[in-house]
Amino acid sequence: MNIVIVGGGASGMTAAITAAEKGAKVTIIEHNDRLGKKILSTGNGRCNFTNLRMESDCFRGASPEFVETVLAQFTHEDAISFFENLGVLAKEKSGCVYPYSEQASAVLDVLRFKIEQLGVRVRCEEAVEDIFCKDQFVIKTNRGKYEADRLILACGGKAAPTTGSDGSGYVLAKAFGHRLKPTVPALVQLCGDDGIFHSVAGVRCDAKVTLFVDEKEVASDRGELQLTEYGVSGIPVFQISRYAAMALYEKKQPVVSLNFLPDFSDKQLFYYLLQRAVNQSWKTMEQFLIGMFPKKLAHGLLRKAGLSVMTKAEACSASAWKGLAELIMDYRVPITGTKGFEHAQVTAGGVDTEEIHGKTLESKLMKHLYFAGELLDVDGICGGYNLQWAWASGHVAGIHAAED
Ligand SMILES: Cc1cc2nc3c(=O)[nH]c(=O)nc-3n(C[C@H](O)[C@H](O)[C@H](O)COP(=O)(O)OP(=O)(O)OC[C@H]3O[C@@H](n4cnc5c(N)ncnc54)[C@H](O)[C@@H]3O)c2cc1C
């Protein structure tokens, strides 16, 4: 069996190893000067390569059943033993799994070593210029021509294009008649300003972030929020960002609600502020909020609430406390955009999974054509899920391309 894989990223390399272990003759065509460039930047250079909590709500895309069918064939335990067999000892932190050395380069190295040992042909700096199927697949590049019995497209999406995933995989998929779901940046920062963000930029704090689209709650997450000049960032923002991006694409209005004291209920906070005002009546409002929020954020909240930093706590009315409590727990920011694909960790949307067999990842439109990785309409939340998808889908495509 002669298999060509276009794209030598996480999913393409896994597909190559799996197919070569099954005895196939495998060639990877990669337009970068080396394989797996993106892996090096994952997990802040530490590569969070899977997660011990693997539930269907960790993945997004049009078909959760499709994702489940693929992941059932290569679980997070399989990913851990796959890498242990390649030489990477795993370690876990709050469910996230990393190589013991905490070096993403270790993950890339062991994949490259195995690819070399298995005799997979690697063709770097080759850009696919034309691709079609006669009796066999014909892949024309800027350097030559390849023929293959099976073709795996593993080109990634559009996120972080400097690592090679420039969206050209979508063009190749379309050449075989495949439909695309709209693609938007995900795991990305959200832009929006309500006049105080320039003064609170740099603040990091624990918060619950809830996304509303056309006033309906869509998603929420809690963690370290970062306030920036352009809007909001941090893991909880990343986790909800794909829904905001999709809403903007659909010309809907996303709004995030920031809850700066998520451990309190509305009522609790109001009464807590009243009680605190009795005990600390002599303080100015600036002094009053010290110990609850970072100073910059306290200033921003007071400005937004229309309260002077110099007002004495004892001078605040019950309605002023109520307004402040509401603002602290439900600070609304209309979202005007997202940062672009160059800042995104992943692409939401992609090749429509309705046209792919979940069991094999073979195209329903073209026999012997397979898909793997982020190119498909599947994206995961932060925490090792996108790489788990890449390994699992690469494995499934590799096995079936080699065997079926
Ligand atoms: C900064 C950052 C941090 C991340 N951290 C994590 C993390 O810690 N954990 C996690 O699970 N996920 C993480 N991700 C997401 C994860 O890295 C990706 O989802 C995953 O690498 C996708 O794998 P892939 O093989 O589908 O695509 P890619 O890794 O993008 O690989 C696609 C490959 O195909 C090549 N290619 C594309 N088009 C062509 C073409 N026409 N011809 C030839 N070659 C082509 C590209 O050059 C590239 O090498 C992170 C992403 C980024 C950007």
Ligand as a Chemical Component Dictionary entry (heavy atoms), coordinates in Angstrom:
data_LIG
# 
_chem_comp.id                   LIG 
_chem_comp.type                 NON-POLYMER 
_chem_comp.pdbx_formal_charge   0 
_chem_comp.three_letter_code    LIG 
# 
loop_
_chem_comp_atom.comp_id 
_chem_comp_atom.atom_id 
_chem_comp_atom.alt_atom_id 
_chem_comp_atom.type_symbol 
_chem_comp_atom.charge 
_chem_comp_atom.model_Cartn_x 
_chem_comp_atom.model_Cartn_y 
_chem_comp_atom.model_Cartn_z 
_chem_comp_atom.pdbx_ordinal 
LIG C1  C1  C 0 0.352  28.468 20.362 1  
LIG C2  C2  C 0 -0.395 27.178 20.345 2  
LIG C3  C3  C 0 -0.426 26.400 21.492 3  
LIG C4  C4  C 0 -1.160 25.212 21.493 4  
LIG N1  N1  N 0 -1.112 24.429 22.613 5  
LIG C5  C5  C 0 -1.806 23.261 22.623 6  
LIG C6  C6  C 0 -1.705 22.388 23.749 7  
LIG O1  O1  O 0 -0.941 22.603 24.698 8  
LIG N2  N2  N 0 -2.468 21.266 23.725 9  
LIG C7  C7  C 0 -3.279 20.936 22.677 10 
LIG O2  O2  O 0 -3.966 19.915 22.721 11 
LIG N3  N3  N 0 -3.336 21.715 21.576 12 
LIG C8  C8  C 0 -2.602 22.850 21.509 13 
LIG N4  N4  N 0 -2.638 23.631 20.390 14 
LIG C9  C9  C 0 -3.439 23.175 19.230 15 
LIG C10 C10 C 0 -2.710 22.039 18.474 16 
LIG O3  O3  O 0 -1.341 22.356 18.349 17 
LIG C11 C11 C 0 -3.303 21.802 17.087 18 
LIG O4  O4  O 0 -4.698 21.634 17.183 19 
LIG C12 C12 C 0 -2.692 20.580 16.417 20 
LIG O5  O5  O 0 -1.294 20.764 16.277 21 
LIG C13 C13 C 0 -3.320 20.332 15.052 22 
LIG O6  O6  O 0 -2.635 19.280 14.424 23 
LIG P1  P1  P 0 -2.786 19.057 12.852 24 
LIG O7  O7  O 0 -1.861 17.976 12.479 25 
LIG O8  O8  O 0 -4.206 18.918 12.497 26 
LIG O9  O9  O 0 -2.326 20.434 12.199 27 
LIG P2  P2  P 0 -0.918 21.189 12.272 28 
LIG O10 O10 O 0 -0.201 20.843 13.515 29 
LIG O11 O11 O 0 -1.236 22.606 12.006 30 
LIG O12 O12 O 0 -0.106 20.542 11.061 31 
LIG C14 C14 C 0 -0.456 20.734 9.723  32 
LIG C15 C15 C 0 0.804  20.602 8.898  33 
LIG O13 O13 O 0 0.451  20.579 7.524  34 
LIG C16 C16 C 0 1.350  21.409 6.806  35 
LIG N5  N5  N 0 0.628  21.852 5.620  36 
LIG C17 C17 C 0 -0.484 22.608 5.556  37 
LIG N6  N6  N 0 -0.875 22.756 4.296  38 
LIG C18 C18 C 0 0.011  22.072 3.525  39 
LIG C19 C19 C 0 0.129  21.862 2.131  40 
LIG N7  N7  N 0 -0.740 22.377 1.262  41 
LIG N8  N8  N 0 1.169  21.120 1.670  42 
LIG C20 C20 C 0 2.079  20.602 2.544  43 
LIG N9  N9  N 0 2.017  20.765 3.878  44 
LIG C21 C21 C 0 0.972  21.490 4.371  45 
LIG C22 C22 C 0 1.690  22.515 7.775  46 
LIG O14 O14 O 0 2.905  23.141 7.454  47 
LIG C23 C23 C 0 1.745  21.768 9.097  48 
LIG O15 O15 O 0 3.038  21.267 9.354  49 
LIG C24 C24 C 0 -1.892 24.814 20.349 50 
LIG C25 C25 C 0 -1.834 25.584 19.190 51 
LIG C26 C26 C 0 -1.091 26.759 19.188 52 
LIG C27 C27 C 0 -1.034 27.584 17.923 53 
# 
loop_
_chem_comp_bond.comp_id 
_chem_comp_bond.atom_id_1 
_chem_comp_bond.atom_id_2 
_chem_comp_bond.value_order 
_chem_comp_bond.pdbx_ordinal 
LIG C1  C2  SING 1  
LIG C2  C3  SING 2  
LIG C2  C26 DOUB 3  
LIG C3  C4  DOUB 4  
LIG C4  N1  SING 5  
LIG C4  C24 SING 6  
LIG N1  C5  DOUB 7  
LIG C5  C6  SING 8  
LIG C5  C8  SING 9  
LIG C6  O1  DOUB 10 
LIG C6  N2  SING 11 
LIG N2  C7  SING 12 
LIG C7  O2  DOUB 13 
LIG C7  N3  SING 14 
LIG N3  C8  DOUB 15 
LIG C8  N4  SING 16 
LIG N4  C9  SING 17 
LIG N4  C24 SING 18 
LIG C9  C10 SING 19 
LIG C10 O3  SING 20 
LIG C10 C11 SING 21 
LIG C11 O4  SING 22 
LIG C11 C12 SING 23 
LIG C12 O5  SING 24 
LIG C12 C13 SING 25 
LIG C13 O6  SING 26 
LIG O6  P1  SING 27 
LIG P1  O7  DOUB 28 
LIG P1  O8  SING 29 
LIG P1  O9  SING 30 
LIG O9  P2  SING 31 
LIG P2  O10 DOUB 32 
LIG P2  O11 SING 33 
LIG P2  O12 SING 34 
LIG O12 C14 SING 35 
LIG C14 C15 SING 36 
LIG C15 O13 SING 37 
LIG C15 C23 SING 38 
LIG O13 C16 SING 39 
LIG C16 N5  SING 40 
LIG C16 C22 SING 41 
LIG N5  C17 SING 42 
LIG N5  C21 SING 43 
LIG C17 N6  DOUB 44 
LIG N6  C18 SING 45 
LIG C18 C19 SING 46 
LIG C18 C21 DOUB 47 
LIG C19 N7  SING 48 
LIG C19 N8  DOUB 49 
LIG N8  C20 SING 50 
LIG C20 N9  DOUB 51 
LIG N9  C21 SING 52 
LIG C22 O14 SING 53 
LIG C22 C23 SING 54 
LIG C23 O15 SING 55 
LIG C24 C25 DOUB 56 
LIG C25 C26 SING 57 
LIG C26 C27 SING 58 
# 
